[in-house]
Amino acid sequence: MRKELQSKKLIGTMEVAGKLGCHPMSVPRLVRGRRGFPQPNKLFNKNLWEEGVVDAYIAELLATKQREA
């Protein structure tokens, strides 16, 4: 179990916004309104996402866009 926890990097709102190329204030709107957007884990009174889950979401968005084009 300890190795599993170490392999999951948690990132905050600023890092998620950086990966998406949007303003940090847009991230909560995405969480509320965008279907399929990864939901954060509330730890230490902060919203934190697993980096791999966010990366997978972005990859899926890009793949969907390429299929539509």
PARODO-809179 format. One record per residue (C-alpha): x, y, z; residue number from 1. Coordinates in nm, 4 decimals. Example, Ala and Ser with C-alpha at 12.3 -4.5 7.8 and 13.67 -1.06 7.14 Angstrom:
BEGIN
<atom><x>1.2300</x><y>-0.4500</y><z>0.7800</z><nr>1</nr></atom>
<atom><x>1.3670</x><y>-0.1060</y><z>0.7140</z><nr>2</nr></atom>
% end
This chain:
BEGIN
<atom><x>0.0000</x><y>0.0000</y><z>0.0000</z><nr>1</nr></atom>
<atom><x>0.2810</x><y>0.2401</y><z>0.0781</z><nr>2</nr></atom>
<atom><x>0.4286</x><y>0.2085</y><z>-0.2755</z><nr>3</nr></atom>
<atom><x>0.0849</x><y>0.2727</y><z>-0.4266</z><nr>4</nr></atom>
<atom><x>0.0551</x><y>0.6004</y><z>-0.2370</z><nr>5</nr></atom>
<atom><x>0.4044</x><y>0.7078</y><z>-0.3337</z><nr>6</nr></atom>
<atom><x>0.3407</x><y>0.6528</y><z>-0.7042</z><nr>7</nr></atom>
<atom><x>0.0377</x><y>0.8856</y><z>-0.7120</z><nr>8</nr></atom>
<atom><x>0.1426</x><y>1.2469</y><z>-0.7378</z><nr>9</nr></atom>
<atom><x>-0.1205</x><y>1.4939</y><z>-0.6216</z><nr>10</nr></atom>
<atom><x>-0.1454</x><y>1.8345</y><z>-0.7837</z><nr>11</nr></atom>
<atom><x>-0.3436</x><y>2.1426</y><z>-0.6894</z><nr>12</nr></atom>
<atom><x>-0.5636</x><y>2.3837</y><z>-0.8778</z><nr>13</nr></atom>
<atom><x>-0.2723</x><y>2.5909</y><z>-1.0092</z><nr>14</nr></atom>
<atom><x>-0.1022</x><y>2.2866</y><z>-1.1596</z><nr>15</nr></atom>
<atom><x>-0.4283</x><y>2.1608</y><z>-1.3142</z><nr>16</nr></atom>
<atom><x>-0.4864</x><y>2.5041</y><z>-1.4672</z><nr>17</nr></atom>
<atom><x>-0.1321</x><y>2.5026</y><z>-1.6042</z><nr>18</nr></atom>
<atom><x>-0.1839</x><y>2.1636</y><z>-1.7681</z><nr>19</nr></atom>
<atom><x>-0.5128</x><y>2.2784</y><z>-1.9232</z><nr>20</nr></atom>
<atom><x>-0.3838</x><y>2.6209</y><z>-2.0226</z><nr>21</nr></atom>
<atom><x>-0.6649</x><y>2.8012</y><z>-1.8442</z><nr>22</nr></atom>
<atom><x>-0.7038</x><y>3.0422</y><z>-1.5549</z><nr>23</nr></atom>
<atom><x>-0.7113</x><y>2.8797</y><z>-1.2094</z><nr>24</nr></atom>
<atom><x>-1.0595</x><y>3.0239</y><z>-1.1513</z><nr>25</nr></atom>
<atom><x>-1.1841</x><y>2.8137</y><z>-1.4445</z><nr>26</nr></atom>
<atom><x>-1.0947</x><y>2.4831</y><z>-1.2788</z><nr>27</nr></atom>
<atom><x>-1.3840</x><y>2.4851</y><z>-1.0257</z><nr>28</nr></atom>
<atom><x>-1.6247</x><y>2.5616</y><z>-1.3124</z><nr>29</nr></atom>
<atom><x>-1.4914</x><y>2.2640</y><z>-1.5045</z><nr>30</nr></atom>
<atom><x>-1.5389</x><y>2.0430</y><z>-1.1990</z><nr>31</nr></atom>
<atom><x>-1.9008</x><y>2.1544</y><z>-1.1635</z><nr>32</nr></atom>
<atom><x>-2.0023</x><y>2.1641</y><z>-1.5267</z><nr>33</nr></atom>
<atom><x>-1.7868</x><y>1.9513</y><z>-1.7524</z><nr>34</nr></atom>
<atom><x>-1.8940</x><y>1.5900</y><z>-1.7782</z><nr>35</nr></atom>
<atom><x>-1.6063</x><y>1.3528</y><z>-1.7279</z><nr>36</nr></atom>
<atom><x>-1.3747</x><y>1.6086</y><z>-1.5741</z><nr>37</nr></atom>
<atom><x>-1.1894</x><y>1.4419</y><z>-1.2861</z><nr>38</nr></atom>
<atom><x>-1.3290</x><y>1.5220</y><z>-0.9462</z><nr>39</nr></atom>
<atom><x>-1.0786</x><y>1.6432</y><z>-0.6867</z><nr>40</nr></atom>
<atom><x>-0.9945</x><y>1.4706</y><z>-0.3616</z><nr>41</nr></atom>
<atom><x>-1.0383</x><y>1.6946</y><z>-0.0612</z><nr>42</nr></atom>
<atom><x>-0.7224</x><y>1.6555</y><z>0.1470</z><nr>43</nr></atom>
<atom><x>-0.5839</x><y>1.8961</y><z>0.4038</z><nr>44</nr></atom>
<atom><x>-0.8744</x><y>2.1295</y><z>0.3197</z><nr>45</nr></atom>
<atom><x>-0.7492</x><y>2.1583</y><z>-0.0403</z><nr>46</nr></atom>
<atom><x>-0.8715</x><y>2.0238</y><z>-0.3713</z><nr>47</nr></atom>
<atom><x>-0.6095</x><y>1.7862</y><z>-0.5067</z><nr>48</nr></atom>
<atom><x>-0.6119</x><y>1.5733</y><z>-0.8217</z><nr>49</nr></atom>
<atom><x>-0.4062</x><y>1.2701</y><z>-0.9116</z><nr>50</nr></atom>
<atom><x>-0.1760</x><y>1.3915</y><z>-1.1872</z><nr>51</nr></atom>
<atom><x>-0.2159</x><y>1.0719</y><z>-1.3905</z><nr>52</nr></atom>
<atom><x>-0.5955</x><y>1.1069</y><z>-1.3916</z><nr>53</nr></atom>
<atom><x>-0.5729</x><y>1.4659</y><z>-1.5180</z><nr>54</nr></atom>
<atom><x>-0.3197</x><y>1.3631</y><z>-1.7847</z><nr>55</nr></atom>
<atom><x>-0.5487</x><y>1.0784</y><z>-1.8978</z><nr>56</nr></atom>
<atom><x>-0.8428</x><y>1.3214</y><z>-1.9217</z><nr>57</nr></atom>
<atom><x>-0.6396</x><y>1.5601</y><z>-2.1379</z><nr>58</nr></atom>
<atom><x>-0.5198</x><y>1.2749</y><z>-2.3599</z><nr>59</nr></atom>
<atom><x>-0.8782</x><y>1.1577</y><z>-2.4087</z><nr>60</nr></atom>
<atom><x>-0.9903</x><y>1.5107</y><z>-2.5014</z><nr>61</nr></atom>
<atom><x>-0.7123</x><y>1.5374</y><z>-2.7589</z><nr>62</nr></atom>
<atom><x>-0.7931</x><y>1.1952</y><z>-2.9037</z><nr>63</nr></atom>
<atom><x>-1.1614</x><y>1.2862</y><z>-2.9331</z><nr>64</nr></atom>
<atom><x>-1.0735</x><y>1.6117</y><z>-3.1101</z><nr>65</nr></atom>
<atom><x>-0.8493</x><y>1.4273</y><z>-3.3562</z><nr>66</nr></atom>
<atom><x>-1.1226</x><y>1.1747</y><z>-3.4359</z><nr>67</nr></atom>
<atom><x>-1.3695</x><y>1.4565</y><z>-3.5026</z><nr>68</nr></atom>
<atom><x>-1.1314</x><y>1.6415</y><z>-3.7350</z><nr>69</nr></atom>
% end
